[in-house]
């Protein structure tokens, strides 16, 4: 957690190691997340004062480059497709976001279109 800023509580960070839905190609997954899902989520993040939302894709091409830096300390290759981080000051911000009717009607079901929600950690 980062330090207290402007008298607000410490920064909380929800980190998800995400996997794409079976049958969905890497580029199709990346494109859906960046061009469809993220824009859907954006207004909800603003509405609930979420400080930061980021995603980094971990495609096969990227993983193959990691071999150049592996040594005894860095020997494991992560197999997830994307890492998502959501940062906020109060856990209730995220709880309220997930309880919002718009989230439940649009965002939550959207995850099933592109994500393997059972494998995602």
SULVENPE-V449134 format. One record per backbone hydrogen bond with DSSP energy under -0.5 kcal/mol. NH is the residue of the N-H (numbers start at 1). CO is the residue of the C=O. Records with the same first field share a line. If there is no record, write none. Layout:
NH=CO / CO
//
This chain:
5=9
8=5
11=2
12=88
14=86
15=13
16=84
18=16 / 82
21=114
24=21
25=23
29=25
30=26
31=27
32=28
33=29
34=30
35=31
36=32
37=32
38=33
40=36
41=37
42=38
43=39
44=41
45=41
46=42
47=43
48=44
49=46
50=45
51=87
52=87
54=85
56=83
58=81
63=59
64=60
65=61 / 62
66=62 / 63
67=64
68=65
69=66
70=66
75=73
78=76
81=18
82=18
83=56
84=16
85=54
86=14
87=52
88=12
93=90
94=90
95=91
96=92
97=93
98=94
99=95
100=96 / 97
104=100
105=101
106=102
107=102
108=103
110=106
111=107 / 108
112=108 / 109
113=110
114=110 / 111
115=111
116=19
117=115
119=116
120=116
121=17
//
